[in-house]
Amino acid sequence: MPSDVSARLGFFDRFAGAASRFFSRAWFFAFCVLLVLLWAPSYFLIGSVDTWQLIINTATTIVTFLMVALLQNSQTRADGAVQDKLNALAAALAALMDERQSEDARQLQDATRELRQAVGLEDRESS
């Protein structure tokens, strides 16, 4: 439940969050486009097509490999936070429905159970 979630982030989580903010900026995309525009005419300096392609392939593969790991960490934490919020909202709504029971208590209990199932509210969270 949300009260079980720690606000304390480890070093890697803080680093991944900072990297996510860094890589998601427009100027980083502009830098990448500029890098490709500078690389394209470098063929005339290098002379060999294989070496020329190897340079861009190696650079982009390394950067992509590292970015995927960092961005996946940020995405996983964001998904967990959204699930915690949904669980809190569902629990609060179910508690409100329990409080406002009328003469037809059975119908309200069924609606509460359906609500809990619909949002995946469980006694313990799973991933």
N, C-alpha and C positions, 0 to 999 in steps of 0.2 A: 504494500500500500504506500501511498505517497509519504507517510511518516517514516517509512523504512528506507527511503531513498536518501543517500548521503549527498550533501552539497559539496563535499570535498572531492576534488579531482586530483588524480595523480599527475606526475610529470608528463607522461606520454599523452594523456588526455588534454592537458593544457597546450602542449606542443601541437597536437593534431588540430585543436580548435584554432590556434593562431595560424597554422598552415592553411586551413580551410578558408579563413578570412582573407589571407594573402592571395591564394590562388583563385579566389572567386571575384576578384576586382577586375574592372574593365581594362585598367592599365596593364595588368599581367597578360591579358589576351592580346592587347596591342603590342606588347613586348614580344610575344610569341610570333605574331605576324611579321614584325620587323625582323626577327631572327631568321625566319624563312626567306624573307625578301633579300636579306644579306647573304644567306647561304646559296641561293639560286645562282647568282653570277660568279660564285667562287669556283665554279667548274673551270673557268678559264685560268685560274691561278693553280689549281691542283692538277688538271690535265687528265687524270684517270677517272673514268665514270664509276668504277667500282669503289675507289677510295672516297670519291665525292658522295656517293650514296651511303657508304658505310658511316661517314661522319654524322649525317643527319639521322640515320636509322639508330645508331648507338645512342646518341644524345636523347632522342625522343623516347626510346625504349626505357632508358634509365629513369628519366623524369616521370614517365607514365607509371612505371612500376612503383616508385616511391609515393606518388600522389594518390594512387588507388588505395594503398594501405592507410595513409593519413585520412583521406576523405571517407573511407569506409568506417573508420573509428568515429568520426564526427557524426556520420549518418546513423550509426548504431545507437549512439548516446541520444541523439535527437528522437529517434523512434521510441526509445525507452521512456523519455520524458513525456512524449505524447501519450503513450500507453498509461503511464502513471496518472496523467491528468484525466484521461477518459475513465479510468477506474475510480478516481475520486468523484467525478461528476456522477457516474452511475450509482455509486454508493450513497451519495447525498440525495439523489433523486429517489432511490429505493427507500431510504430512511424517511424522506418526506412523504412518500406514498404510504409507508407503514403508519405514520402518525395520523394521516388523514383518512383512516379507514372509516367507511360508512357502514350502513346496514348490510351491504353485500360484501363482506370481508373476503369471501372466497374468490370473487372476481378480481379484487384488488391484489390478493396474494398471487394469483395467476399472472396478472400484469407485471407485478414486481419480479417474478421469476423469469418471465419472458424478457424483461428489460436487462436483467443480469446476464442472461444467456446471449442476448444480442450484442452486448459490448464486450463480452468475454471476461466479465468480472468473476474472479475465482478466489478461493480462500488463499491460494498462494499463486504468485505469478510464475509463468514459465516463458522460456524464450524459444 
